């Protein structure tokens, strides 16, 4: 589930292959503003499909002129980002560079 509060988008629940397409599309609706912060603290579980969601949101944000930042990444998501070698591509303060 996704909820929006101004420039903050909150993602809740699991993000897996079963729901990633729906969540990705719902999230795109929040990328029509100059800046958007995506809070991932309430994600309960992920699989590797979450990486494609984040990259798609970044691509969409760039095309729409939206500055996108991810915050409160769960440790398992931060590990996936490091494993895939895309730390430099993901604007998140919790990732070691």
N, CA, C and O atoms as a DFTB+ gen file, in Angstrom:
388 C
 N C O
     1  1       0.840      -1.181       0.000
     2  2       0.000       0.000       0.000
     3  2       0.881       1.238       0.000
     4  3       1.974       1.230       0.565
     5  1       0.409       2.289      -0.627
     6  2       1.119       3.563      -0.694
     7  2       0.174       4.663      -0.252
     8  3      -0.979       4.720      -0.678
     9  1       0.679       5.536       0.610
    10  2      -0.058       6.739       0.977
    11  2       0.853       7.935       0.769
    12  3       2.075       7.819       0.861
    13  1       0.262       9.068       0.491
    14  2       1.035      10.265       0.260
    15  2       0.647      11.372       1.217
    16  3      -0.526      11.553       1.542
    17  1       1.644      12.103       1.661
    18  2       1.455      13.238       2.555
    19  2       2.370      14.358       2.060
    20  3       3.526      14.441       2.475
    21  1       1.865      15.213       1.182
    22  2       2.684      16.285       0.626
    23  2       3.807      15.714      -0.223
    24  3       3.566      14.993      -1.191
    25  1       5.040      16.046       0.153
    26  2       6.210      15.569      -0.590
    27  2       6.720      14.234      -0.062
    28  3       7.836      13.831      -0.389
    29  1       5.930      13.549       0.741
    30  2       6.353      12.273       1.310
    31  2       5.395      11.165       0.889
    32  3       4.179      11.288       1.036
    33  1       5.956      10.098       0.370
    34  2       5.208       8.918      -0.034
    35  2       5.625       7.788       0.904
    36  3       6.817       7.518       1.054
    37  1       4.658       7.128       1.533
    38  2       4.942       6.067       2.488
    39  2       4.508       4.736       1.867
    40  3       3.359       4.560       1.461
    41  1       5.463       3.808       1.808
    42  2       5.200       2.484       1.258
    43  2       5.077       1.516       2.427
    44  3       5.932       1.488       3.312
    45  1       4.003       0.718       2.425
    46  2       3.736      -0.193       3.537
    47  2       3.515      -1.612       3.034
    48  3       3.049      -1.825       1.914
    49  1       3.859      -2.584       3.886
    50  2       3.594      -3.983       3.584
    51  2       4.704      -4.625       2.772
    52  3       5.793      -4.065       2.641
    53  1       4.424      -5.807       2.224
    54  2       5.437      -6.518       1.440
    55  2       5.552      -5.959       0.028
    56  3       4.587      -5.439      -0.532
    57  1       6.745      -6.075      -0.531
    58  2       6.958      -5.785      -1.947
    59  2       7.645      -7.012      -2.526
    60  3       8.836      -7.243      -2.315
    61  1       6.868      -7.781      -3.255
    62  2       7.372      -9.017      -3.846
    63  2       6.906      -9.115      -5.291
    64  3       6.184      -8.249      -5.785
    65  1       7.321     -10.156      -5.942
    66  2       6.932     -10.377      -7.328
    67  2       5.410     -10.407      -7.483
    68  3       4.887     -10.099      -8.554
    69  1       4.715     -10.773      -6.430
    70  2       3.253     -10.861      -6.488
    71  2       2.550      -9.501      -6.593
    72  3       1.446      -9.422      -7.131
    73  1       3.175      -8.434      -6.087
    74  2       2.496      -7.132      -6.079
    75  2       3.344      -5.975      -6.596
    76  3       2.889      -4.831      -6.583
    77  1       4.554      -6.243      -7.046
    78  2       5.466      -5.157      -7.408
    79  2       4.954      -4.318      -8.577
    80  3       5.178      -3.107      -8.592
    81  1       4.289      -4.906      -9.539
    82  2       3.788      -4.139     -10.689
    83  2       2.743      -3.130     -10.223
    84  3       2.780      -1.966     -10.620
    85  1       1.823      -3.571      -9.394
    86  2       0.775      -2.679      -8.882
    87  2       1.377      -1.550      -8.035
    88  3       1.007      -0.387      -8.199
    89  1       2.283      -1.884      -7.149
    90  2       2.904      -0.856      -6.300
    91  2       3.722       0.124      -7.135
    92  3       3.706       1.329      -6.880
    93  1       4.429      -0.390      -8.121
    94  2       5.213       0.491      -8.998
    95  2       4.306       1.495      -9.694
    96  3       4.610       2.688      -9.720
    97  1       3.221       1.040     -10.246
    98  2       2.295       1.936     -10.950
    99  2       1.643       2.931      -9.999
   100  3       1.493       4.104     -10.341
   101  1       1.257       2.485      -8.824
   102  2       0.652       3.407      -7.850
   103  2       1.653       4.487      -7.419
   104  3       1.289       5.651      -7.250
   105  1       2.892       4.094      -7.247
   106  2       3.920       5.043      -6.833
   107  2       4.198       6.111      -7.869
   108  3       4.510       7.249      -7.518
   109  1       4.089       5.763      -9.133
   110  2       4.343       6.735     -10.198
   111  2       3.425       7.951     -10.100
   112  3       3.796       9.046     -10.522
   113  1       2.232       7.760      -9.547
   114  2       1.267       8.863      -9.425
   115  2       1.785       9.968      -8.506
   116  3       1.310      11.102      -8.579
   117  1       2.743       9.657      -7.651
   118  2       3.282      10.640      -6.705
   119  2       4.529      11.356      -7.237
   120  3       5.112      12.187      -6.540
   121  1       4.928      11.040      -8.444
   122  2       6.175      11.589      -8.977
   123  2       5.955      12.779      -9.893
   124  3       6.822      13.105     -10.704
   125  1       4.818      13.425      -9.775
   126  2       4.490      14.565     -10.621
   127  2       4.751      15.901      -9.939
   128  3       4.208      16.925     -10.353
   129  1       5.573      15.899      -8.905
   130  2       5.910      17.137      -8.197
   131  2       7.427      17.338      -8.241
   132  3       8.153      16.409      -8.595
   133  1       7.912      18.505      -7.897
   134  2       9.348      18.773      -8.001
   135  2      10.229      17.905      -7.102
   136  3      11.377      17.621      -7.441
   137  1       9.693      17.487      -5.962
   138  2      10.481      16.691      -5.016
   139  2       9.575      15.656      -4.357
   140  3       8.418      15.934      -4.040
   141  1      10.120      14.465      -4.160
   142  2       9.363      13.414      -3.489
   143  2      10.314      12.575      -2.641
   144  3      11.359      12.130      -3.116
   145  1       9.945      12.367      -1.396
   146  2      10.695      11.513      -0.479
   147  2       9.878      10.238      -0.293
   148  3       8.690      10.290       0.026
   149  1      10.528       9.094      -0.495
   150  2       9.857       7.802      -0.371
   151  2      10.316       7.149       0.923
   152  3      11.478       6.766       1.058
   153  1       9.400       7.025       1.867
   154  2       9.695       6.415       3.165
   155  2       9.392       4.918       3.088
   156  3       8.251       4.519       2.855
   157  1      10.420       4.102       3.284
   158  2      10.295       2.654       3.143
   159  2      10.308       1.926       4.485
   160  3      10.423       0.701       4.517
   161  1      10.194       2.647       5.573
   162  2      10.300       2.065       6.908
   163  2       9.234       1.004       7.187
   164  3       9.486       0.059       7.934
   165  1       8.074       1.148       6.606
   166  2       6.972       0.238       6.917
   167  2       6.855      -0.943       5.955
   168  3       5.842      -1.643       5.942
   169  1       7.892      -1.159       5.154
   170  2       7.917      -2.347       4.304
   171  2       8.166      -3.555       5.201
   172  3       9.064      -3.540       6.043
   173  1       7.368      -4.594       5.015
   174  2       7.488      -5.761       5.888
   175  2       8.365      -6.867       5.318
   176  3       8.989      -7.608       6.079
   177  1       8.427      -6.995       3.996
   178  2       9.307      -7.979       3.364
   179  2       9.523      -7.578       1.910
   180  3       8.702      -6.886       1.308
   181  1      10.651      -8.031       1.360
   182  2      10.982      -7.722      -0.032
   183  2      11.628      -8.933      -0.683
   184  3      12.164      -9.815      -0.012
   185  1      11.561      -8.952      -2.006
   186  2      12.415      -9.838      -2.779
   187  2      13.116      -8.951      -3.809
   188  3      12.959      -7.731      -3.785
   189  1      13.872      -9.546      -4.692
   190  2      14.686      -8.744      -5.603
   191  2      13.862      -7.879      -6.552
   192  3      14.414      -6.964      -7.163
   193  1      12.575      -8.133      -6.696
   194  2      11.743      -7.307      -7.580
   195  2      11.645      -5.868      -7.091
   196  3      11.329      -4.975      -7.878
   197  1      11.906      -5.626      -5.818
   198  2      11.861      -4.263      -5.283
   199  2      12.894      -3.367      -5.977
   200  3      12.685      -2.161      -6.108
   201  1      13.993      -3.954      -6.414
   202  2      15.022      -3.178      -7.113
   203  2      14.463      -2.613      -8.417
   204  3      14.699      -1.449      -8.740
   205  1      13.730      -3.423      -9.159
   206  2      13.145      -2.924     -10.410
   207  2      12.144      -1.805     -10.140
   208  3      12.043      -0.862     -10.925
   209  1      11.409      -1.903      -9.044
   210  2      10.459      -0.849      -8.680
   211  2      11.193       0.466      -8.420
   212  3      10.804       1.514      -8.934
   213  1      12.242       0.402      -7.629
   214  2      12.984       1.618      -7.300
   215  2      13.608       2.239      -8.543
   216  3      13.571       3.458      -8.712
   217  1      14.181       1.414      -9.413
   218  2      14.789       1.937     -10.636
   219  2      13.740       2.536     -11.571
   220  3      13.999       3.546     -12.224
   221  1      12.568       1.925     -11.638
   222  2      11.489       2.476     -12.471
   223  2      11.006       3.814     -11.910
   224  3      10.755       4.748     -12.671
   225  1      10.876       3.912     -10.597
   226  2      10.488       5.189      -9.996
   227  2      11.545       6.253     -10.276
   228  3      11.201       7.399     -10.565
   229  1      12.817       5.896     -10.195
   230  2      13.879       6.865     -10.486
   231  2      13.821       7.320     -11.938
   232  3      13.985       8.506     -12.225
   233  1      13.590       6.387     -12.854
   234  2      13.492       6.740     -14.275
   235  2      12.304       7.669     -14.516
   236  3      12.434       8.681     -15.204
   237  1      11.162       7.328     -13.958
   238  2       9.961       8.147     -14.119
   239  2      10.152       9.530     -13.504
   240  3       9.773      10.538     -14.101
   241  1      10.736       9.573     -12.318
   242  2      10.981      10.861     -11.652
   243  2      11.885      11.744     -12.509
   244  3      11.622      12.935     -12.676
   245  1      12.942      11.158     -13.045
   246  2      13.877      11.929     -13.881
   247  2      13.150      12.499     -15.100
   248  3      13.343      13.663     -15.452
   249  1      12.314      11.678     -15.744
   250  2      11.568      12.136     -16.924
   251  2      10.581      13.250     -16.590
   252  3      10.300      14.103     -17.432
   253  1      10.060      13.249     -15.379
   254  2       9.068      14.252     -14.975
   255  2       9.686      15.426     -14.215
   256  3       8.966      16.317     -13.765
   257  1      11.004      15.436     -14.071
   258  2      11.667      16.545     -13.385
   259  2      11.477      16.522     -11.882
   260  3      11.495      17.568     -11.235
   261  1      11.296      15.338     -11.326
   262  2      11.081      15.179      -9.889
   263  2      12.373      14.696      -9.230
   264  3      12.985      13.730      -9.685
   265  1      12.781      15.369      -8.165
   266  2      13.935      14.922      -7.388
   267  2      13.441      13.874      -6.393
   268  3      12.602      14.177      -5.545
   269  1      13.944      12.665      -6.487
   270  2      13.461      11.549      -5.680
   271  2      14.529      11.107      -4.683
   272  3      15.708      11.002      -5.020
   273  1      14.098      10.853      -3.459
   274  2      15.001      10.349      -2.428
   275  2      14.283       9.256      -1.640
   276  3      13.097       9.372      -1.331
   277  1      15.021       8.195      -1.322
   278  2      14.502       7.100      -0.509
   279  2      15.049       7.236       0.905
   280  3      16.233       7.519       1.091
   281  1      14.187       7.035       1.909
   282  2      14.617       7.102       3.305
   283  2      14.120       5.864       4.058
   284  3      13.202       5.169       3.623
   285  1      14.756       5.622       5.193
   286  2      14.353       4.539       6.105
   287  2      14.313       3.173       5.421
   288  3      13.334       2.437       5.546
   289  1      15.380       2.841       4.700
   290  2      15.454       1.545       4.038
   291  2      15.612       0.432       5.071
   292  3      16.474       0.525       5.945
   293  1      14.800      -0.614       4.986
   294  2      15.006      -1.767       5.854
   295  2      16.371      -2.404       5.546
   296  3      16.839      -2.332       4.409
   297  1      17.001      -3.015       6.530
   298  2      18.335      -3.605       6.312
   299  2      18.380      -4.607       5.157
   300  3      19.365      -4.643       4.420
   301  1      17.336      -5.418       4.987
   302  2      17.372      -6.402       3.903
   303  2      17.316      -5.735       2.531
   304  3      17.874      -6.265       1.570
   305  1      16.665      -4.600       2.422
   306  2      16.640      -3.863       1.166
   307  2      17.992      -3.212       0.903
   308  3      18.480      -3.236      -0.227
   309  1      18.594      -2.638       1.922
   310  2      19.932      -2.050       1.764
   311  2      20.933      -3.120       1.318
   312  3      21.808      -2.851       0.495
   313  1      20.802      -4.321       1.857
   314  2      21.684      -5.429       1.473
   315  2      21.490      -5.791       0.001
   316  3      22.468      -6.012      -0.714
   317  1      20.240      -5.854      -0.457
   318  2      19.970      -6.142      -1.872
   319  2      20.592      -5.094      -2.788
   320  3      21.171      -5.432      -3.820
   321  1      20.474      -3.837      -2.413
   322  2      21.035      -2.755      -3.225
   323  2      22.549      -2.894      -3.321
   324  3      23.131      -2.698      -4.388
   325  1      23.176      -3.229      -2.217
   326  2      24.630      -3.442      -2.227
   327  2      24.988      -4.671      -3.056
   328  3      25.946      -4.638      -3.828
   329  1      24.225      -5.757      -2.901
   330  2      24.472      -6.991      -3.634
   331  2      24.391      -6.776      -5.139
   332  3      25.194      -7.327      -5.892
   333  1      23.425      -5.978      -5.577
   334  2      23.256      -5.692      -6.995
   335  2      24.251      -4.648      -7.517
   336  3      24.315      -4.402      -8.721
   337  1      25.015      -4.045      -6.628
   338  2      26.026      -3.080      -7.040
   339  2      25.463      -1.780      -7.571
   340  3      26.044      -1.173      -8.470
   341  1      24.330      -1.341      -7.022
   342  2      23.690      -0.118      -7.521
   343  2      23.608       0.969      -6.450
   344  3      22.755       1.854      -6.523
   345  1      24.482       0.901      -5.472
   346  2      24.475       1.884      -4.383
   347  2      24.547       3.303      -4.931
   348  3      23.837       4.190      -4.457
   349  1      25.391       3.519      -5.916
   350  2      25.571       4.869      -6.464
   351  2      24.343       5.356      -7.231
   352  3      24.199       6.559      -7.453
   353  1      23.472       4.463      -7.631
   354  2      22.290       4.841      -8.410
   355  2      21.091       5.192      -7.540
   356  3      20.161       5.848      -8.008
   357  1      21.100       4.764      -6.282
   358  2      19.945       4.921      -5.405
   359  2      20.176       6.088      -4.446
   360  3      21.049       5.998      -3.582
   361  1      19.423       7.174      -4.571
   362  2      19.580       8.306      -3.662
   363  2      18.958       8.005      -2.289
   364  3      17.770       8.229      -2.056
   365  1      19.807       7.489      -1.397
   366  2      19.349       7.145      -0.039
   367  2      20.482       7.423       0.927
   368  3      21.623       7.034       0.680
   369  1      20.176       8.090       2.020
   370  2      21.219       8.454       2.980
   371  2      21.725       7.273       3.790
   372  3      22.805       7.358       4.375
   373  1      20.974       6.163       3.844
   374  2      21.366       5.029       4.659
   375  2      22.346       4.082       3.991
   376  3      22.828       3.149       4.634
   377  1      22.652       4.292       2.730
   378  2      23.528       3.378       2.020
   379  2      24.980       3.848       2.091
   380  3      25.261       5.024       1.856
   381  1      25.898       2.945       2.411
   382  2      27.312       3.335       2.443
   383  2      27.834       3.503       1.016
   384  3      27.576       2.666       0.150
   385  1      28.560       4.577       0.781
   386  2      29.110       4.850      -0.561
   387  2      30.595       4.577      -0.587
   388  3      31.235       4.747      -1.624
